[in-house]
Amino acid sequence: MVGITSYGAYVPFWRLRRSAIAQDAVGEKAICGFDEDALTMAVAATGDCLNGIPRENVDGLFFASTTSPYGEKSAAATVAVAADLRREIMTADFARSLRAGTGALRAALDAVRAGSARNIVVTGADCRLGIPGSAFERTFGDAAGALLIGDRDVIATVEASHSVSDEILDVWRPERDVFVRSWEERFGATQGYLPVVYEAVSGLLKKTNLTPKDFTKAIFYSPDGKRHAEIAAKLGFDLKTQVQDPLIHSIGDTGSAMPLVLLVAALEEAKVGDRILWVSYGDGSDAFFLQVREPIEGMGARRGVRAHLASKKVIDDYRKYLFWRGLLPTERRVETVSFVSVPAIHRGRDANLRLRGVKCRDCGTVQFPPQRVCTKCHSKDHFEPHPLSDKKARIFTFSADYISNPLVERPIITTTIDFDGGGRMQCYMTDCDFERVKPGLPVEMTFRKMTFRDGIQNYSWKSMPLRAPLVKEEE
């Protein structure tokens, strides 16, 4: 039996009130911080999905996004390293389509069924931009979802699926443009979204001999609330009792990540025996029939969508949002070092991307960054790798910089933290209120963007205040 064995999600801490963009706009949208992008969100969602699961059991990672940080370079490989997965795994990027997430899921299911892998992570994330002042700018939101596909302890099986491919220029982004563009909205709805989704779902219902009443929950990708309600009614689903909240007014349209995020939200509330209809859209549509299985009752703690929705900071500063997205220029401090060393980045992969320290085999002392000589017992070259990315820590001391990049983040906080179980590290801090930063404050690690020079985006780990308790821990 092959299907979904775990799930996870990530929604940024920051929300922008939509009225900051247009006075009559309702709700808020999730926005990446200045040091986040699709890749960092995928790392966070993957970590949530793999909470409590041995990383050595994962044989592959598929990353889906329309906003990968590189036009030519595998983001999946970076996500896999940051998630501390083995080198002997397969990675693949699925891109350029809002259906990239469900396309990746299909490939993962086929790989596990064929026996070429035991467990594959499918993660999707998007950080799309609409032209300032456009409807897209108000509706787009940022988030990530992740599903683990395997053949043991399956919490939801894919019983059937049906796909439709459609060529239409309703929503697109040119190769060298940062903004998503579209034709007239009514054209996209009446010639694209509504008929194509209807065709995909109708095909699935015919294939399975099921009716809308046979489903406990229906999940539809939708660009906005109006079309979401319209397609649900057209197909015969009860909007109040059967249809998953699209989270348009709390997160936004999260692109290729949206089907994954909404499925995670549905699985958080699912019960054994539930039948779920799951539908994506983008130059066609994928429709799936999922059956919830008994192992879902034994799912470990996850933040998922629920805890991330509850943990947020809402801002009304539209200028800050534009600065964070790089749409307004900022005056930067003149750097004393203006080059990037690719060999140095390569040598530091385990420390900077995996966040691995070392543990002395003689006395058990943990050190970061990795050293050759133990600071306690002075034994030499007698260490074992020690992962730190999933460890909690506390601030030992900190400093604040009010000079660098004042328009992007002020102040820039540098923390020295002590990990639970040993190990000390100096790193930047993010997603925090400076007034609350103090020695002893509990923190966790988060993968973020660092410097960008010469076309190279450098990533590493930062500390942040504990975001939110895992849902089952909270309960």
N, C-alpha and C positions, 0 to 999 in steps of 0.2 A: 504494500500500500504506500503510494507516494503522495506527498502533499506538503502543506505548511506545518512546520514543527515549532516555530517560534516567530515572534514579531517584535518590532520596536519602532520608535519614531523620534523625531526631533523637531521642535518648533522653537525658533529663536526667542530669547528673553524679551526682545524689544517689540513693541507694537506702535504703529503710527495711526493716530485717529484720522479717519478718512476726511473728516471735516477740515483738517489742516490742508488738504489738497483742494477740496471743493466744499463750500459752506453747506450745501444741501446733502452731502454724502453721509450715509449712516454706517455705523460700526467702525471697526478697526481692521488693520491688516498686519500680519507678522512680517517683520523686516529683519534682515541680517544686520548684525553689528558691523562696524567698519572693518573688522578683522575676520569676517566670515564670508564664505561663498558656498557654492553647491558641494564642493568636495569636503569642506570641513563639516557641513551638516550631515553628509553621508557617513562620515566617520562617527559622528555622535549617534546617529540612528542605528548604525551597525553595532556599536557598543551596547546600546540598549537592547537590541535583539539578541546579542550573544551573552547577556548577563547570566552568569552561572553555568554557561556552556563551555567546555574545554575548547580552546582555540585550535588545538591540534586535530580536532574532529572535522574541521571545515576544509573542504577540498576545492572550493572555488568561490569567487566573488564577481558578480556582474553589477556594473554601475550604469544607471540610466539617467540621462540628463540632456536637456537642450542648452544648458549654460555651463558646460565643462570649462574649467579655466584655460585649457589649451585646445587649439584647433588640431594640433598634431602632437599628441603624447597621451599615453594611457593614464587617465585619472584613476581607473580601477586598481592599478598597481599601487598607486600612492595610498588609496583607501585601505588596501589590504595590508600594507606595511604599518600604517598608523593603527589599524585594528589588531596588530601583532599576530597576524596569521602566518602560517608556514610559507617558506619559499616554494615548496613543491605543490603549488596549487595552480589552477587555471584562472585567469582573470580576463575580462572582456568588457568593453565599453559599448553601450547601446545609446545612440544619440540621434539628434536631428528630427525627432518625432515626439509628439505628446503621448504617443503609445509606446514609447521606449520602455517604460516600466513593465507593462504587461507583455511586451515582446521579450524582455529579459526573463520574465517569469516562465514563459513558454519554453525558452531555451533551457532553463534550469530544470524544469520538470522532465523534459526529454533526456537531459544528461543523466539525471538520477535514475530514470526508468531504464535507460540503456546500460546502466552499471558503470559508467565512466566516472562517476562521483557519488559519494555518500551524502554529502551535505553541501549545499551551495547557498551563499547569501545573495539575495537580490536586493539591492538598495537603489533608491531613486531620490534625487534632490534637484530642485530648481530655484534659481534666483533671477527671475525674468524682469526686464525693464520695459515699461510703457513710455511712450513719448510724454514728457511733462505736460500736464493739463489734459491728457487723454483719459478715456474711460478705462483703458488698460492700467494706467498708473494707479487708479483707485482700486481696481479689482484684483490685481496681481498680489500674491503673497508668497512668502518664502517658507519652506519646510522640507522635511525628508522623511521617508519611510523605509523600513527594511523588513524582509521576510526571509526566514530560513527554510529552504526546501530540502526535505529528506525523506527517508522511508521507515523511520522508527519514531514512535510517540507522536504520530501525526495528529494535529489538532483540527485540521480542516483538509478534506480531500477535494480535488478538482474532478468532479464527476463527468463534466462535459464542457465543451466550449464551441463557440462559433465566431468566425471572423469575417469581416467585410473590408475590402480595400477600396479606397475611393480617391481619385485625383481631383483636388479642388484647391484653389488659392483663396481660402477664407482667412487663415491666420498664418503668417510666415515671418521669417527674419532673414534678410540677406546675409551672405557670408561675412561681409566686412562692416555690418551694422550692429549696434548694441541694442536697438529698440525693436520690439515686436510690432509688426504692422498687420493691417487687415483691410479687407474690402468692406463695403457697407454691411453693418451688423445684421440686418434683416436677410440679406443674401446668404451670409454664412449660416444663419439659423435654418432658413427654409430650404436651402439647397444642399447644406452640409450636415450640420449637427442633428437636427430632428429626424430627417428621413434615414440617415445612415445608422444612427443608434437604434431607431425603430426596426430597421432591417436586420441588424445583428441580433437584437433580442428576440425578434420574431423567429429568426432562424434557429436560435437556441431552444426556444419553447417548442418548436415543431420537432426538433431532433430528440428532445427528452420527453415529449408528450406531457409537458407540464403547463400550468396556467399561472398567471400572476398570483392567484390566491394560494398557490402551493408554496410560496416563498415567505420566510419569516422577515427577511430584510432584503431590500434592493439598494444597491450602491451605484450611483451614476456620476461619472465625471461630468462636470458642467461648467461653462465659462461664467455663469451668473445664476442668481436665484430664480429669475424669471424663466429661463430655459429649463432649469432643473425641474421646476414645478410642471412645466408644460410637457416635458417628455414623460414624466411619471404618470400624469393624467392620461396622456395619449396611449400609454401602454396598459393602463388599467390598474395601476398600483395606488394604494391609499397613502397619500402624502403624509398623513399624521401618524399612522400606525405601522407602515411598512418601510418607508423610505428613510435611508440614513441622512442625517443632517449634513449638507455639503460643506459646512463650516465657512461659507463665503464671507459672512459678516464678522467672524472671529479670527480667521487666518487669511482667507482669500483663495484665489485660483492659483494653485501651486504647480501648474503645468504637468510635466510627466510624473511628478511625485504625487499628484493628487489622488489617483486611484489607490496607491499604496497607503497613503496616509488615511484615507477614508476606510479602507479595509481594516487597518489596525484599530481605528476607532470602533468599528463594528465588532471586531473580535474581542475587544475589551468587555463588551456587554453580552457576548454570545453565550448560548447554552447548548448543551449536548442535543443533537438532533435538529438544530436550526438549519434551514436551507437559505443560502445567500446567493443572490444574483449580483454579479460584480461586472461593471461595464466601463470600458475606457473609450476615448475618442481622440482622433487625430489622423487625418487623411484615411479615414476608415474607422472601424470599431472592433474591439475584442469583447465578447460577452462570455462569462464563465458561470457555471453552476457549482457552488461550493457546498459541501456537507460538513457541518461541525461534528467533531468526534469527541469521545470521552476524555482523552488526554488533556483537553483544554482545562479541565478542572484542576489539574496538577501543575498548571503553568506557574513558573516562579514570578517574583516581583518584577515589574516593568514600569518605567515612567509612561511609556506609550504616548498617546495623544492627551489623555485626560489630565495627567499631572502637569504636562507642559502648558496646557491651556490655562491652568490655575496659577502658574508661575510666570509673571510678566511685569513689565514696566511700560506703561503707555505714555507716549510723548506727543506733543502737538507742534514740535519744532520741525517744520517742513525744510528749512534750510539745512538743519543737521542731517536729515535724510538725504538731501542732495549731495552734501559733502561726503557722506558715507558711501554713496553709490558712485562717487567720482564725477558727478555731473556739474559740480562747481569747483573752481580751482582753489587750492589751499597753498599758503606760503609755508614751505618746509625749511627746516634748519639745514644749513650747508653741512653735508656729511664729510667727515675726515677720510672715510674710506668709500670710494664710489664705484667699486667693482664687486662682482660676485665670483666666487671660486667654486666652479662645479666640482672639481675633485674634493674640495673640503666638504661640500654638501654630501657627496657620495660616501666619504669616509665616516661621516657622522650620522649615517642613516639610523643605526640601531639606537643611538642615544637621543637624537633629535626627532625622529619620526616614530619609531617604536616606543620611545621613552623607556628604554631599558637601562637600569643601572647594573651593578654587580654585587654579589653576596659572597663574602669570604667563606670558603669551605672549612676553614679551621675554627674561626670564632663566631661566624654568623653576622659580622658587621656588613651593613648595606652602605654602598657608596654610589654617589652620582656627582659628576659624570664618571664613567668607568675608569678605574685606575689600575696600575700594575702592582702596587704595593698597598697592603692593608694598613689603614691609618691606626688600627688598634693593636693587632698582633704582629704587624710588619712582615707577614708571609708574602711571598712574591709569586705572581702569576698563578694563584690558586683560587680562582673565583668561578662562580657560575652566574649566568645571566639572571637578572631579577627584574621582572616587569613592574612598572610603577604607574602606568596610565590609568589603571582601574583602582588605584589606592587613594584613600582619603588622606588629608594632611591638615596641619594647622600652621598659621602664620607665626614665624619666630620673630621677624622684624620686617619693616617695609620702608620705602622712601617714595616721595612724590616729586614729579618733574612737571613744572608749569610752563616750561619754555618750548619743548618739542611739540610740534603739531597741535597747537592749542585749539584749532577749529575742528579737528577730528576727534580728539579725546583730550580732556583736561580734568585733572592731571593724569599723566602717565604714571602708573603705579608699578613699582618693582618690589616683589616680595621674596623673602627667604622663607621657605617652608620646610617643615619637618613631617615626613611621611609616617603614617601609622605602620609600625613594624620596622622602622629604621630608614635612614636615608635623608639627606638634606639637599635642597635644590634652590637655586635662584632663578626666578622667571618673572615675566610680566604678569599683571593681573587684569582681568577683563570682566565686563558685565557686572559692575558693582557700583554702589554709592560710596564715595570716598569717606563720607562722614561715619560710615559704619565699619570701616576697615580698622582693625586693631590687632595687636598681638594675641594669639590664642584663637583667632577666628577660624572655624572649620572651613576648609576649602576642598575642592575637587579639581581634577585636571580636565582641560578642554583643548582640542586641536584647533589651531587658528592660523590665519595668514600672518606672515611677518613682513619681511622686506620684499619689494618688487623692483628689480633692476635688470636692465639688459634683456627684457622679455622673459625673465625667470621669476616665477612666484615661489618664494621660499616659505615653508611651513614649519611650525614647531608647536610646542605645548605651553599653555598658560594656566595659571590658577584662576579660579573663580569661586565666589561664595557658593555653598551647597545650593543647588538650583531648586530641587523639590524632592520630597521623599518618594521612593518607589511606591506605586499605587497600593500593592498588597501590604507593604510595610505600614503605610498610612492607615489602612483599614484595620 
